[in-house]
Amino acid sequence: MRKLIYDDDGVAVFKIGSKYYIRYDAGTHQIVIREDEISEDEAKQVMAGTAKATQVLFAVQRRLTAMGVDPFVSNVYN
């Protein structure tokens, strides 16, 4: 079951089972919604405020890039 545990300033954190996911706009000139898995610790950091949330988003983007995934392309399909 998908449970919303945080939603503020365009950043949302969901929990599905024991996993955490962050949903955010990764676009620069247009809206590009992404959902990516994060750790429980990162979820707590996101909920601590904008500065920490930004650090987590940069870390997620670095991980995606290291895996060969373009972090600025949506992975959410309706």
N, C-alpha and C positions, 0 to 999 in steps of 0.2 A: 504494500500500500504506500502510495506517495503522500508524504506529509510535509506541508510547508512549515518550516520552523523559523524563517526570518525573511523579511521583505522590506527593503528600504532603499531609496534613491536608485532604483533600477537594478538592484542586485538582490537576488533571492537565493535562499539555501533550502534545499529539500532533503528529506531523508527517505530512502527507500530500503526497507529492511535494515541492515546495519551499515549501509553505504550512504555517503553524503554527496550531493551534487550542487554546483553553483550555476545559476542561470543569470546571464548578463549580456549587455550589448557590447560586442567587440568591434563594432564598426567605428570608422573615423568620420567618413562623409555620408554614410547611410547606415540604416539600422541593420545590424548583423547579430542575431540572437544565437548564443551558444549555451549549451549545458555540458559541463565537464565534471568529472568525479574529483572530489577533494577529500582530504583526511578529516577526521573529527576535530583535530587540533586546528586545522585551517578553517573549518566551519566556525569554531569558537572565535578565531581571530577576526573573521568577517563580521561577526556580531558585535565585536568590540568597538567598531567605528570605521569611518571612511578611510583613514590613513592605513589601518591594518588591512581593510578589504582591498585597497589598491595594491598593497604588497602581495597579497594572496593572488590577485588577478595577474600580476606580473609573473609570479612563480608558475602559475598554471600555463601562461603563454610560453614561458621558457621550456617547460616540460613538453608541451605540444610540439614546439619547434624541434626539440631534440629528438622526438619520435618521428619527425618528418611530416607532421600535420600542420597545415596552415591555420594559425589561431585566429585569423581574421575572416574565415569562411564559416557561415552558419552550419551547424549540425542538427538544427531543429527543423523538423518538417511537419507541417500540420496536415 
